[in-house]
Amino acid sequence: MTTEDSRYEAVRSRDARFDGVFFLGVRTTGIYCRPSCPAVTPKRENVRFYPTAAAAQAVGFRACRRCRPDAVPGSAEWNVRADLVGRAMRMISDGVVDREGVAGLSRRLGYSSRQVQRQLTAELGAGPVALARAQRAHTARVLLQTTPLPVTQVAFAAGFASVRQFNDTVREIYARTPSALRAASARGGHGPAGRPEAREAAAHGGAAVAGVPLRLAYRGRYDTGQVFGFLARRAVPGVEEVRGAPGGRTYRRTLSLPYGIGIAEVDECAARSSKGWLDCRLHLGDLRDLTTAVQRVRRLFDLDADPYAVAERLGGEPALGRLVSRTPGLRSPGAADTHELAVRAVLGQQVTVGAARTLGGTLVAAYGKPLAAPDGTLTHLFPDAGTLAEAPLGELGMPQTRRRTIRAVAAALADGTVVLDPGADREETESALLALPGIGPWTAGYIRMRALGDPDVFLPGDAGVRHGLALIGAEAGQADRWRPWRSYALHHLWHATGLTPPPAPN
């Protein structure tokens, strides 16, 4: 979409492909919506377009109660872009502004606060504070409508500095008080009141006993079988588990979060579903971690992807077109814990996926932090980088050179030589990884694809990729035509061959 007229055509056709890509504000009602809103299409002269929900809110528009524009998937543009704005958006989504303020965000980006403010406002119509505020408001609405927590606890759990700020923001964005927003949800049958698990949570002082139930939105088709299968084959004992049979599985894992420990549960839905969301439950020791936990799960399941754009580029290629049409909704899974992913990538060098799982389980049992009490087969957090940097790792039965590589990667993560946060510069990070002993292009690229969520990574030296290319009669040199979605091409090739990624050829 490059013109306002073409955006309006998307609104007239209620095109869900553009939900989250832009928002429309209607001057006559003071409401802003997503493009696919089912309400009567407003007249063209009454519509204004905005690149973010925060920009619409900044000029006084309130969120539509029918289409809930604040709940749409994030724009895949921020995952593609490696510039300041893209990096900043990924960091804000991860809660950096809430935890560290604009100064912390700017420090991580390597720019002055004034530069960050100016560039975000010029391109997005809102600065970092407004963008973070919009995200806090959405988190607050989720907590109000899905938990029995007292309003005061909701305010601080959502990241607001005061109850007054919380009340003012909710009234401004949703045109209702927090209590009225909760009551309206309960009347609609979606609120927490009366549920047995809600009463139990209230009895425990509002603790998240039953977890926070969420619907994690995505756009387009979603091949849950491919994603859950990918994660199930790699599930590290003690940290991850997948319950149930294909088509009805639940993925569960532990999370080390800024304020405490969490457990995430995500349910598989019908194969290649288009219902628009995955059901998720987050069990959090501290509800201030909600925003960060949600974003980590979203990255793991690649929920902000744009399958329409991917299919348009890859589906038009003669070599890949058959694969794309055969597996609509394929995703490129990311990582819930970037440091963990980096260590696991090294563990997987020159061994099978099953062997890498076993090694991961051994590492977790030896050096992971135990949970206060086991939860199913979940018993530990994955070992932190500082611990692994000093660990002998003799339990792994690996060559000394491989153990040295794991310790080198862990030390680089612990001291900041290698940065894997959502807003890290991908080129700099890959270069830093390649400078470490035992890290070659395959491992660095795999970490870049999954830990940094880069949608444009290709691994021509991978045996599975070579097999897939031969299967479709293509050559590695054609991959440049698949930009900026080469990571998805990679997964199509792996999926077509029925192979998991083989040992890294480092």
Secondary structure, DSSP 8 states (H G I E B T S, - for coil): --SHHHHHHHHHTT-GGGBTTBEEEETTTTEEE-TT--S----GGGEEEESSHHHHHHTT-EE-TTT-GGGS---THHHH--SHHHHHHHHHHTTHHHHHHHHHHHHHHTS-HHHHHHHHHHHHSS-HHHHHHHHHHHHHHHHHHH----HHHHHHHTT-S-HHHHHHHHHHHHSS-HHHHHHHHHHTT-SSTT-HHHHHHHHTTT--SS-EEEEEE--S-B-HHHHHHHHHHH--TTTEEEES-TTS-EEEEEEE-SSSEEEEEEE--STTB-SSEEEEEEEESSGGGHHHHHHHHHHHTTTT--HHHHHHHHHTSHHHHHHHHHSTT------S-HHHHHHHHHHTTTS-HHHHHHHHHHHHHHHSEEEEEEETTEEEE---HHHHHH---GGG---HHHHHHHHHHHHHHHHTSS--STT--HHHHHHHHHTSTT--HHHHHHHHHHHS--S----TT-HHHHHHHHHHT--GGGGGGGTT-HHHHHHHHHHHHT--------
